[in-house]
Amino acid sequence: MRKIIHIDMDAFYASVEQRDNPELKGKAVAVGGSSRRGVVAAASYEARKFGVRSAMPSKLAAVKCPNIIFIKPRFEAYKEVSQQIRNIFYDYTDLVEPLSLDEAYLDVTTNKKDMPSATLIAQEIRKRILEETQLTASAGISINKFLAKTASDVNKPNGFFLITPDDAEKFVETLPIARFFGIGKVTADKMKRMGIQNGADLKKYTEADLVSRFGKAGRYYYRIARGIDEREVTPNRIRKSLGAENTFEDDLTSVPELKEQLKKITEILIGRMEKSDTKGKTLTLKVKFHDFQQITRSKTITKWIENEDQITSLYEELLGTFDTGDVKIRLLGLSVSNLNHELKEEPIGQQLTLDF
């Protein structure tokens, strides 16, 4: 039994911009390009009320929220604030697993402050983040990563939620399937067609049933339906690749459509690379056709892949390695690998205690 905290900053990029420019406070802000092919990297809560979300085309965001203000990303500023926040985490535990600039898992089963309550630690961390950065954070507290991650989203923004060991199974049973971390929109839609609306419905299926329908991921779904997640908080996670992909409601049937969608995916990928301070030397193009046949093409270069022009040049070259004429494409993806910070994972010890 562990005590895990998931800290998630509230609308991080947009909140930093509103903090640094008081004229933006209380206004609908989107961090990202405002061009016809721009993509929203982050949206303030004022913009989210209109349905604006990250990874949304900027053109659509402007339609949903006519008064939206687009701000060019300042990733160096976000990284600086992220480091401030991370330093706060390290005052409590060395078992910190950053997921990106704005969120992280903390294992506080044993901690530097000898505090018996994970809830009190989470509250103290949130208070310090606010005092030292003038930004708000939400926290989820529970016995494993899945539950803590799910809990942090319950009372957003600027809130926290505790899922105790006794409440875990009941909480998962009533959780809508679309809110399960690790279950994306396409999988959630497939599950709903199977009659799976929440955790209780998912729990009715055997592990074998779920594996037969969803492959290896079925084992994960079987366990989280029961609130089980044995993954440790690993400070030096091994990240082999970083990518972005999109499944289309209507198949792509022309090369211009293909390139337009790859342009959007590239912008999302660049945002994720900037957010995690990642670059690589290999680009992989993933294509899934209407009949679910899938191909991948990769290209490795000697320089770091770190900007849109490089990615565009590489995927255009990879497109030339197969016939794109008269094909129907349902999914496109781009990823970078051979990364600049592939770190070795170190074993981490645990001690058992429980006082939430």
C-alpha positions as CSV (number, residue, x, y, z in Angstrom):
1,M,0.0,0.0,0.0
2,R,1.5,3.3,-1.1
3,K,0.5,7.0,-0.7
4,I,0.6,8.7,-4.0
5,I,-0.1,12.3,-4.9
6,H,-0.7,13.6,-8.4
7,I,-0.2,17.4,-8.7
8,D,-1.6,19.0,-11.8
9,M,-1.2,22.7,-12.5
10,D,-4.4,24.5,-13.5
11,A,-4.3,25.7,-17.2
12,F,-0.5,26.1,-16.7
13,Y,0.7,27.9,-19.9
14,A,-2.4,30.2,-19.9
15,S,-2.1,30.9,-16.2
16,V,1.5,31.9,-16.5
17,E,0.6,34.3,-19.2
18,Q,-2.3,35.8,-17.2
19,R,0.1,36.1,-14.2
20,D,2.8,37.9,-16.1
21,N,0.3,40.1,-18.0
22,P,-2.4,41.4,-15.6
23,E,-4.4,42.7,-18.6
24,L,-5.1,39.1,-19.5
25,K,-6.6,38.2,-16.1
26,G,-10.3,37.1,-16.4
27,K,-10.1,36.9,-20.2
28,A,-10.3,34.0,-22.6
29,V,-6.7,33.2,-23.5
30,A,-5.3,30.5,-25.8
31,V,-1.6,29.8,-25.9
32,G,-0.7,28.8,-29.5
33,G,-0.7,30.1,-33.1
34,S,-3.6,32.1,-34.4
35,S,-3.1,31.3,-38.0
36,R,-5.5,29.3,-40.1
37,R,-3.5,26.1,-39.4
38,G,-2.6,27.0,-35.8
39,V,-3.3,24.7,-32.8
40,V,-4.2,25.6,-29.3
41,A,-1.5,24.4,-26.8
42,A,-3.4,25.5,-23.7
43,A,-6.5,27.4,-22.9
44,S,-7.5,29.4,-19.8
45,Y,-10.6,28.4,-17.9
46,E,-12.4,31.4,-19.3
47,A,-11.8,30.0,-22.8
48,R,-12.7,26.5,-21.7
49,K,-16.2,27.7,-20.8
50,F,-16.7,28.1,-24.5
51,G,-15.5,24.6,-25.4
52,V,-11.9,25.6,-26.3
53,R,-9.5,22.8,-25.5
54,S,-5.8,22.0,-26.1
55,A,-4.9,20.4,-29.5
56,M,-8.0,22.1,-31.0
57,P,-7.4,24.0,-34.3
58,S,-7.1,27.7,-33.6
59,K,-9.6,28.4,-36.3
60,L,-12.2,26.4,-34.5
61,A,-11.3,28.0,-31.2
62,A,-11.9,31.4,-32.6
63,V,-15.4,30.3,-33.8
64,K,-16.3,28.9,-30.4
65,C,-14.9,31.9,-28.6
66,P,-14.9,35.1,-30.8
67,N,-13.2,37.2,-28.1
68,I,-10.3,34.7,-27.5
69,I,-6.8,36.2,-27.2
70,F,-4.0,34.1,-28.8
71,I,-0.6,34.3,-27.1
72,K,2.6,33.0,-28.6
73,P,4.1,30.2,-26.3
74,R,7.1,31.2,-24.1
75,F,8.4,27.8,-23.3
76,E,11.5,29.0,-21.5
77,A,9.2,30.9,-19.0
78,Y,7.1,27.8,-18.5
79,K,10.2,25.7,-17.9
80,E,11.5,28.1,-15.3
81,V,8.2,28.1,-13.3
82,S,8.1,24.3,-13.7
83,Q,11.5,24.0,-12.0
84,Q,10.4,26.2,-9.2
85,I,7.4,23.9,-8.6
86,R,9.6,20.8,-8.9
87,N,12.0,22.1,-6.2
88,I,9.0,22.4,-3.9
89,F,8.2,18.7,-4.5
90,Y,11.8,17.7,-3.7
91,D,11.4,19.3,-0.2
92,Y,9.0,16.4,0.6
93,T,10.3,13.4,-1.4
94,D,12.9,12.4,-4.0
95,L,10.3,10.0,-5.6
96,V,9.0,12.6,-8.1
97,E,8.0,11.4,-11.5
98,P,7.3,14.4,-13.8
99,L,4.9,13.7,-16.6
100,S,5.4,17.1,-18.2
101,L,6.1,20.7,-17.2
102,D,2.8,21.0,-15.4
103,E,2.1,17.7,-13.7
104,A,3.9,15.0,-11.6
105,Y,3.4,12.0,-9.4
106,L,4.9,12.0,-5.9
107,D,5.3,9.0,-3.7
108,V,5.1,10.2,-0.1
109,T,4.7,6.8,1.6
110,T,7.8,7.9,3.5
111,N,8.8,11.5,3.2
112,K,11.4,14.0,4.2
113,K,9.1,15.9,6.6
114,D,8.0,12.7,8.4
115,M,4.4,13.8,7.9
116,P,1.9,10.9,8.4
117,S,-0.8,12.3,6.1
118,A,-0.5,12.4,2.3
119,T,-3.5,14.8,2.3
120,L,-1.8,17.3,4.5
121,I,1.3,17.1,2.3
122,A,-0.7,17.8,-0.8
123,Q,-2.4,20.7,0.9
124,E,0.9,22.2,2.0
125,I,2.4,21.8,-1.5
126,R,-0.5,23.5,-3.1
127,K,-0.2,26.4,-0.6
128,R,3.5,26.8,-1.3
129,I,3.0,26.7,-5.0
130,L,0.5,29.5,-4.7
131,E,2.7,31.6,-2.4
132,E,5.9,31.1,-4.5
133,T,4.5,31.2,-8.0
134,Q,1.1,32.9,-7.7
135,L,-0.4,29.9,-9.6
136,T,-2.9,27.3,-8.5
137,A,-2.6,23.6,-8.6
138,S,-5.0,20.7,-8.1
139,A,-4.1,17.5,-6.3
140,G,-5.3,13.9,-6.2
141,I,-4.4,11.6,-3.3
142,S,-4.7,7.8,-3.3
143,I,-3.0,4.4,-3.1
144,N,-1.8,4.3,-6.7
145,K,-1.1,6.3,-9.8
146,F,-4.3,5.6,-11.6
147,L,-6.5,6.6,-8.7
148,A,-4.4,9.7,-7.8
149,K,-4.4,10.9,-11.4
150,T,-8.2,10.4,-11.6
151,A,-8.7,12.2,-8.3
152,S,-6.7,15.3,-9.3
153,D,-9.3,16.0,-12.0
154,V,-12.4,15.8,-9.7
155,N,-12.3,19.3,-8.2
156,K,-10.3,21.2,-10.8
157,P,-9.4,24.0,-10.8
158,N,-7.6,24.8,-7.5
159,G,-8.9,21.8,-5.6
160,F,-8.0,18.4,-4.3
161,F,-9.7,15.0,-3.9
162,L,-8.8,12.0,-1.7
163,I,-9.7,8.4,-2.7
164,T,-9.1,6.3,0.4
165,P,-8.3,2.6,0.2
166,D,-11.8,1.8,1.5
167,D,-13.5,4.0,-1.1
168,A,-11.4,3.0,-4.1
169,E,-13.5,0.2,-5.5
170,K,-16.8,2.0,-5.1
171,F,-15.3,5.2,-6.7
172,V,-14.1,3.3,-9.8
173,E,-17.4,1.5,-10.2
174,T,-19.3,4.8,-10.5
175,L,-16.7,6.5,-12.7
176,P,-17.8,7.2,-16.3
177,I,-15.7,5.2,-18.7
178,A,-14.7,8.4,-20.6
179,R,-13.0,9.6,-17.4
180,F,-10.7,6.6,-17.0
181,F,-7.1,7.7,-17.4
182,G,-5.6,5.6,-20.2
183,I,-8.9,5.1,-22.0
184,G,-9.0,7.5,-25.0
185,K,-12.1,8.7,-26.9
186,V,-11.9,6.0,-29.6
187,T,-11.6,3.2,-27.0
188,A,-14.3,4.8,-24.8
189,D,-16.7,4.9,-27.8
190,K,-16.0,1.2,-28.6
191,M,-16.7,0.3,-24.9
192,K,-20.0,2.3,-24.9
193,R,-21.1,0.3,-28.0
194,M,-20.4,-2.8,-25.9
195,G,-22.6,-1.4,-23.1
196,I,-19.8,-0.3,-20.9
197,Q,-20.8,3.0,-19.4
198,N,-18.8,3.0,-16.2
199,G,-16.4,1.0,-14.0
200,A,-19.1,-1.4,-12.8
201,D,-19.9,-2.3,-16.4
202,L,-16.2,-2.8,-17.2
203,K,-15.7,-5.0,-14.2
204,K,-18.2,-7.5,-15.6
205,Y,-15.8,-8.6,-18.3
206,T,-13.1,-11.1,-17.6
207,E,-9.4,-10.4,-18.4
208,A,-9.5,-12.8,-21.3
209,D,-12.6,-11.1,-22.8
210,L,-10.9,-7.7,-22.6
211,V,-7.6,-8.9,-24.0
212,S,-9.4,-10.5,-26.9
213,R,-11.2,-7.2,-27.7
214,F,-8.4,-4.7,-26.9
215,G,-5.2,-6.6,-27.0
216,K,-2.5,-6.1,-24.3
217,A,-4.3,-3.0,-23.1
218,G,-7.1,-5.3,-22.0
219,R,-5.0,-6.4,-19.0
220,Y,-4.7,-2.8,-17.9
221,Y,-8.4,-2.2,-18.3
222,Y,-9.2,-5.3,-16.2
223,R,-7.0,-4.1,-13.4
224,I,-8.0,-0.4,-13.2
225,A,-11.7,-1.5,-13.2
226,R,-10.8,-2.9,-9.8
227,G,-8.7,0.1,-8.8
228,I,-5.5,-1.9,-9.2
229,D,-2.3,-0.2,-10.5
230,E,1.0,-1.6,-9.4
231,R,3.2,0.9,-11.3
232,E,5.8,2.6,-9.1
233,V,6.6,6.3,-9.1
234,T,9.9,6.3,-11.0
235,P,12.0,9.5,-10.9
236,N,14.1,8.4,-13.9
237,R,11.4,7.1,-16.3
238,I,12.7,5.6,-19.5
239,R,11.0,7.5,-22.4
240,K,11.8,5.9,-25.7
241,S,9.7,8.1,-27.9
242,L,7.3,11.1,-27.9
243,G,4.5,11.4,-30.4
244,A,1.1,12.6,-31.5
245,E,-1.6,11.0,-33.7
246,N,-5.2,11.5,-34.8
247,T,-7.9,9.1,-35.8
248,F,-10.3,10.7,-38.3
249,E,-14.1,10.5,-38.3
250,D,-14.0,10.5,-42.1
251,D,-11.2,8.8,-44.0
252,L,-8.6,11.0,-45.7
253,T,-8.8,10.4,-49.4
254,S,-6.4,13.0,-51.0
255,V,-2.7,14.0,-50.6
256,P,-3.6,17.7,-49.7
257,E,-5.9,16.4,-46.9
258,L,-3.1,14.1,-45.7
259,K,-0.5,16.9,-45.6
260,E,-2.9,19.3,-43.9
261,Q,-3.5,16.8,-41.1
262,L,0.2,16.1,-40.8
263,K,0.8,19.8,-40.4
264,K,-1.6,19.9,-37.4
265,I,-0.1,16.8,-35.9
266,T,3.3,18.3,-36.3
267,E,2.3,21.4,-34.3
268,I,0.9,19.3,-31.5
269,L,4.1,17.2,-31.5
270,I,6.3,20.3,-31.4
271,G,4.3,21.6,-28.4
272,R,4.8,18.3,-26.5
273,M,8.5,18.3,-27.3
274,E,8.9,21.8,-26.0
275,K,6.8,21.0,-23.0
276,S,8.9,18.0,-22.0
277,D,12.2,19.5,-23.2
278,T,12.6,16.6,-25.6
279,K,14.3,16.2,-29.0
280,G,15.3,13.2,-31.0
281,K,17.1,11.9,-34.1
282,T,14.5,9.6,-35.6
283,L,11.1,10.5,-37.0
284,T,8.5,7.8,-37.5
285,L,5.4,8.2,-39.6
286,K,2.5,5.9,-38.7
287,V,-0.4,5.4,-41.2
288,K,-3.5,3.2,-40.6
289,F,-5.8,2.6,-43.6
290,H,-9.5,2.2,-43.7
291,D,-9.2,-1.6,-43.6
292,F,-7.0,-1.3,-40.4
293,Q,-3.8,-2.3,-42.2
294,Q,-0.9,-0.2,-40.7
295,I,2.5,0.8,-41.9
296,T,5.3,2.8,-40.3
297,R,8.2,4.5,-42.0
298,S,11.2,6.0,-40.1
299,K,14.1,8.2,-40.9
300,T,17.2,8.9,-38.7
301,I,19.4,12.0,-39.1
302,T,22.6,13.1,-37.4
303,K,21.2,16.3,-36.1
304,W,18.6,16.8,-33.4
305,I,15.0,17.0,-34.7
306,E,13.6,20.0,-32.8
307,N,11.6,22.2,-35.1
308,E,8.6,22.1,-37.5
309,D,10.7,22.6,-40.7
310,Q,12.8,19.5,-39.9
311,I,9.7,17.3,-39.2
312,T,7.9,18.6,-42.3
313,S,10.9,17.8,-44.5
314,L,11.2,14.3,-43.0
315,Y,7.6,13.3,-43.2
316,E,7.3,14.5,-46.8
317,E,10.3,12.3,-47.6
318,L,8.7,9.3,-45.8
319,L,5.4,9.9,-47.7
320,G,7.3,9.2,-50.9
321,T,8.2,5.7,-49.7
322,F,4.6,4.3,-50.3
323,D,1.8,4.9,-52.7
324,T,-0.6,7.6,-51.3
325,G,-2.9,7.6,-54.4
326,D,-6.4,6.2,-54.1
327,V,-6.1,5.3,-50.5
328,K,-8.4,5.8,-47.5
329,I,-6.5,6.7,-44.3
330,R,-8.2,6.6,-40.9
331,L,-5.2,7.4,-38.7
332,L,-2.0,9.4,-38.9
333,G,0.8,9.7,-36.4
334,L,4.2,11.2,-36.0
335,S,6.8,10.4,-33.3
336,V,10.4,11.2,-32.4
337,S,12.8,8.6,-30.9
338,N,16.5,8.3,-30.1
339,L,15.8,11.0,-27.6
340,N,18.2,13.4,-25.9
341,H,17.4,12.3,-22.3
342,E,16.8,8.5,-22.3
343,L,17.7,7.9,-18.7
344,K,18.3,4.6,-16.9
345,E,15.7,3.6,-14.5
346,E,16.9,2.9,-10.9
347,P,15.3,0.5,-8.4
348,I,13.2,2.2,-5.8
349,G,12.4,0.8,-2.3
350,Q,9.1,1.1,-0.6
351,Q,8.0,1.1,3.0
352,L,4.5,0.1,4.1
353,T,2.4,2.6,6.1
354,L,-1.1,4.0,5.8
355,D,-2.5,7.2,7.2
356,F,-4.3,9.3,4.7
